[in-house]
């Protein structure tokens, strides 16, 4: 649940998650102890991560007065210079765009392809 369970309408239209969906869900600070080991001293991969995901993580941690851990940032948008849907089509990667798990899997596949070729 985001702070105050608030969502911008634009993002509701993109990912389909609304305040009704998260009204009774835990807040970030409650889940951070479970998430944090997957980030600290790890490589975190995101598509458009430099412009969105990584700043959002930092801002969210700041909101809750928590320290931003050390981690390596990898951005498949910066690597490939194309949108996720386009890249998935080009590389024959299955994608249900804007579904978090599908986006994450597709991004991981793209990053693994990048590592294999470099």
C-alpha positions as CSV (number, residue, x, y, z in Angstrom):
1,X,0.0,0.0,0.0
2,X,1.5,3.4,-0.9
3,X,1.4,6.2,1.5
4,X,-2.1,7.3,2.2
5,X,-3.2,4.6,-0.3
6,X,-3.0,7.2,-3.0
7,X,-2.5,6.4,-6.7
8,X,-2.3,8.8,-9.6
9,X,-5.2,8.1,-12.0
10,X,-2.7,7.8,-14.9
11,X,-0.9,4.9,-13.2
12,X,-4.1,3.2,-12.3
13,X,-4.9,3.2,-16.0
14,X,-1.4,1.7,-16.7
15,X,-1.2,-1.1,-14.2
16,X,-4.8,-1.6,-13.1
17,X,-4.1,-1.4,-9.3
18,X,-6.4,0.9,-7.4
19,X,-6.8,2.1,-3.8
20,X,-9.5,-0.5,-3.4
21,X,-7.0,-3.3,-4.2
22,X,-4.5,-2.2,-1.5
23,X,-6.7,-0.7,1.2
24,X,-6.0,-3.5,3.6
25,X,-2.5,-4.4,2.5
26,X,0.8,-3.7,4.4
27,X,2.7,-0.6,3.8
28,X,6.3,-0.5,2.4
29,X,8.0,-0.1,5.8
30,X,6.3,-3.3,6.9
31,X,7.5,-5.2,3.9
32,X,11.0,-3.7,3.6
33,X,12.7,-6.2,6.0
34,X,11.6,-9.0,3.6
35,X,12.6,-7.1,0.4
36,X,15.9,-5.5,1.6
37,X,18.1,-8.6,1.4
38,X,17.3,-8.9,-2.3
39,X,18.6,-5.4,-2.9
40,X,21.5,-4.8,-0.5
41,X,24.8,-5.5,-2.3
42,X,22.9,-7.1,-5.2
43,X,22.5,-6.1,-8.9
44,X,19.0,-4.8,-9.3
45,X,17.7,-4.8,-12.9
46,X,14.8,-2.7,-14.1
47,X,13.5,-1.4,-17.4
48,X,13.7,2.4,-17.3
49,X,15.0,2.0,-13.8
50,X,17.2,5.1,-13.8
51,X,14.2,7.3,-14.6
52,X,11.6,5.6,-12.5
53,X,12.3,2.5,-10.3
54,X,15.5,3.5,-8.6
55,X,14.4,7.0,-7.7
56,X,11.1,5.7,-6.5
57,X,12.9,3.2,-4.2
58,X,15.1,6.0,-2.9
59,X,12.1,8.4,-2.3
60,X,10.1,5.7,-0.6
61,X,12.9,4.8,1.7
62,X,13.4,8.5,2.5
63,X,9.6,8.9,3.2
64,X,9.9,6.2,5.8
65,X,13.2,7.5,7.2
66,X,15.1,4.5,6.0
67,X,18.6,4.2,4.6
68,X,19.1,3.5,0.9
69,X,21.3,0.4,0.7
70,X,24.3,-0.1,-1.5
71,X,23.4,-1.9,-4.7
72,X,24.3,-2.0,-8.4
73,X,21.7,-0.5,-10.8
74,X,21.2,-2.0,-14.2
75,X,18.7,-0.5,-16.7
76,X,17.7,-2.5,-19.7
77,X,16.2,0.6,-21.3
78,X,19.7,2.2,-21.2
79,X,21.3,-0.9,-22.4
80,X,19.0,-1.5,-25.4
81,X,17.6,2.0,-26.0
82,X,14.1,0.7,-26.7
83,X,10.8,0.1,-25.0
84,X,10.1,-3.2,-23.2
85,X,7.2,-4.3,-25.5
86,X,9.3,-3.6,-28.6
87,X,12.3,-5.5,-27.2
88,X,10.2,-8.4,-26.1
89,X,8.7,-8.6,-29.6
90,X,12.1,-8.4,-31.2
91,X,13.7,-11.1,-28.9
92,X,10.6,-13.4,-28.8
93,X,10.1,-12.9,-25.1
94,X,6.6,-13.4,-23.7
95,X,5.1,-10.2,-22.1
96,X,1.9,-9.2,-20.5
97,X,2.9,-5.6,-20.4
98,X,2.5,-3.6,-17.2
99,X,1.9,-6.8,-15.2
100,X,4.7,-6.5,-12.6
101,X,5.8,-10.2,-12.7
102,X,5.6,-10.4,-16.5
103,X,7.6,-7.1,-16.8
104,X,10.2,-8.3,-14.3
105,X,10.7,-11.7,-16.0
106,X,11.0,-10.1,-19.4
107,X,13.5,-7.6,-18.1
108,X,15.5,-10.4,-16.5
109,X,15.6,-12.3,-19.8
110,X,16.8,-9.2,-21.6
111,X,19.5,-8.6,-19.0
112,X,20.7,-12.2,-19.2
113,X,20.9,-11.9,-23.0
114,X,23.0,-8.8,-22.6
115,X,25.3,-10.5,-20.1
116,X,25.7,-13.5,-22.4
117,X,26.7,-11.3,-25.3
118,X,29.1,-9.0,-23.4
